[in-house]
Amino acid sequence: MHIVGICGTLMGSFAAFLKRRGIRVTGSDQNVYPPMSEVLAAAQIQVFSGYSADNLRNLGYRPDLVVIANVISRGNPEAVEVIEGGHVYSSLPEAMEKLMLPSTRNMVVAGTHGKTTTSSILAHTLVQVGMDPSYFIGGVSLDLPQSFQVTGLSAGRPFVLEGDEYDTAFWDKVPKFNHYLPDDVILTSVEFDHADIYADLAAVEKAFEGLVARIRPQGRLIACVDYPSVRKLLKGAKVQVIGYGSDTSQGARFCPGPIRQEGSMTVFQVLDNGQPVDEVRLQIPGHHNVMNALAVWILGRETGVEKGKLASALASFRGVKRRQEIRGEVRKVLVIDDFAHHPTAVRETLMALRMKYPGRRIVAVFEPRSATSRRKVFQKDFARSFGEQADSCWISVPYDQSRISQEEQFSSDQLVADIRSFGRSAQLMPTVDEGVKLVAESAQEGDLIAVLSNGGFEGFIPKLLKALQA
């Protein structure tokens, strides 16, 4: 098999899985950075740098199947060679729908926020309680040996899937989760995102309507009713709905009690219609992770997992790479890596860090890199998230905006000015190397530096750790 666009988190995990099963795998990509570059290197998978028709011509074999990632455009020279050369090709979700998912009990975790962490918690929990699930997760878990694992495809066998609302492929312009044949769905949130493919919130809601409509009979929908768009979607559900939320004001059945920090553990009671029914302890901090764990607790309970085993499994979950991941501590300056690239995620991440590390000054470093964050749709919302939750901010210039009209472009200069209006320190970083130097020089003993980007950020974190050491 050859994979065009192999370095995405889902694609890379799939490639490593195939290699472990004895299938010959090669791939190509133009953005190769950790953690997926490390996963592919460890699997000894040959990766061509850049896309070219020659990549296929120089393989030395003709692949039985070429899988083309959703990031690949119609005019990509390697994709053109695949099609014109008569190769059998497919998207990854389409291949899974036909080859893996017809008989399994598919547990799909979807939503604008939290789907990687929640699907990781769910897969880890089912492994810990002995249900031996298959799973497919768009991130690198600290607890699971890999992100893609198939343990069996027999009827009723649990298969945990991170359900992405992004396009499947250039010839299949529907959300990936449309192919996942869901039995149980955890819906964590619905907000506007992916401004490159969705015109507005109504378009996003329409995509999730399709997911809700596809839940197979006898399935269930476990949904966070904190979000107005989620509450709207529930009206179209034809299966059992179990609502959870921050409180009962929006009709949630399950809610967390008061959240407290006990050393390194985040602790809360599970309330069923206001009555405590269990206590959950987590190693990962923050209200958003409490909600993620609560959703998994509900699905575990519905699946028949014993309460004690469920609590033990949740307490043993350590997290996901690039989600509040500690990358190093130099001269008592703690450096955290996080994937946050939406104002809601930024706010929740910084609040979680403040909860877990009280007394530390929170220094946020942000790269506007995602398709949405490079557009001005959340210009003011980002300012509020940083201005209310960070003590000091360093903002880089946006990643490539050449294909975005000037009227739509996000402005880092404006973000800096808006953050300052909250009374916070904020500075612009013209280049990564200059930013590394400035952040390192201004760092104070006890600082927590949270680096927020959904990409490689030109190696900002390793460069920063080296600068701090110097």
Residue, then its C-alpha position, 0 to 999 in steps of 0.5 A: m500500500h502507498i499512502v499519499g499524505i501519510c504524516g497526518t495523525l490518523m494516516g500515520s497511525f494507519a500506516a504503522f498498523l499496516k506495517r505491523r500486520g506485514i503489509r508493505v507500506t510507503g508514503s509521501d508528505q510535505n509536512v513531516y514533524p513529530p510526533m507522527s514523523e517519529v511513529l513512522a520512523a519507528a515503524q521503518i516506513q519509507v516516506f518521500s518528502g514532497y509530492s511527485a509522480d516520481n514517488l510512485r514510479n520509483l517504488g520498485y513495486r505496484p501497490d495493490l491500493v493507494v490511500i489518498a489523504n483528505v489534505i490532498s487536492r485534486g491537482n496534486p501531481e502524485a494524486v494525478e499519477v495515481i488516477e491517470g496511472g490506473h491505480v486502485y485508490s480510496s480514502l481511508p474512511e471509505a476503506m474502513e467502512k467497507l473492510m472493517l466496520p460493518s459488523t463491529r459495535n462502532m463507538v464514534v467520538a465526535g465534536t468540535h473540541g475534545k474528540t482526540t482526548t475523549s476517544s483516547i480515554l474511551a479506548h484506554t478504559l475499554v482496554q483496562v476493563g478487558m473488553d479488548p477494543s479496536y481503536f482509531i484515534g487522531g493523536v498519540s496516546l500516552d497509554l496506548p501502544q499505538s493510535f490504530q489497533v484492530t483486535g478483531l472484527s467479529a459481530g459486536r466487538p467494540f471499535v472506538l473511532e475518532g469522528d472527524e467532521y473534516d472532508t473525506a477526500f477531494w472526490d468525496k466532499v462529506p465528513k469522515f464520520n459519514h463512513y463510520l457506521p456508528d452504533d454509539v456516539i459521544l458528541t462533545s460539542v458543536e461550534f463553528d470551525h474549519a472555515d476553509i470548508y464550512a461557510d457558517l455554523a449552520a453548515v457545521e450543524k448540517a454535517f453533524e445532523g448527518l452523523v446523528a441520523r446515521i446512528r444504527p438502531q439500538g444505538r445511543l447518543i451521549a451528548c453535551v448539552d452545554y452547547p446550543s447547537v448540540r441541543k438543536l441536533l438532539k431533536g432529530a435523534k431517533v435513538q436513545v439520548i443521554g445528556y450530560g453537561s456542566d449543570t442541569s440548567q439545560g436538561a443534562r441528566f449527568c453532571p460533575g459535582p464541584i471539581r477539586q484538585e488533590g495534588s496531581m489529581t482532578v477529582f469530582q463526583v458524578l451526579d445523576n439527576g443531582q444525586p451522587v453516584d460515583e467519584v472520578r479521579l483524573q490525572i489530566p486537569g481542567h473542566h473540559n477534561v472532566m466533561n470528556a471523562l464524564a462522557v466516557w463514564i456514561l458510555g462505560r456504564e451503559t456498556g455494563v462496565e462495573k463501577g469500580k473498574l470504570a473508576s480505576a481505568l479513568a484514574s490511570f489515564r495519563g493523557v495524549k501527546r500535545r494536549q497539555e504535554i510537559r516537554g521540559e523544565v529548565r531553570k524552573v521554567l516549565v514548557i507545555d505543548d498543546f494543540a489548541h487552535h480555537p478560542t474555546a480550546v485556548r480558554e479551556t487549556l489555559m484555565a486547566l493549566r492554572m488549575k493544575y499549576p497554581g501560583r505559576r505565571i502563565v505565558a502563552v505562545f500562540e501560532p495562528r496556523s489552522a485554516t480557521s485561526r488564520r482567518k479573522v472569524f475569531q479575531k475578538d474571541f482569541a483576544r478574550s481567551f488570551g486576555e482573560q486567562a494568560d498573564s503574558c502572551w507572545i503571538s507569531v505571525p500567521y502561517d501561510q495566508s497566501r490563499i486567503s483574501q486580505e479582507e478575511q486574514f487574521s491579524s496578529d498585530q490586532l490580536v496583540a493590541d486587543i490582548r493589551s486592552f485587557g491589561r495583559s502583556a502581549q508582544l508580536m514575534p516576527t520570526v520563530d527564531e527571534g521569538v524563541k530568543l525573546v521568550a527565553e530572555s524574558a522567562q522568569e523562574g516559576d513561569l509556565i510557558a504554554v506553546l499553542s499550535n496545531g503544527g510543527f511551529e518550525g521547531f519552536i519548543p526544542k529551540l526554546l528548551k535549548a535557549l533556556q538551557a543556554 
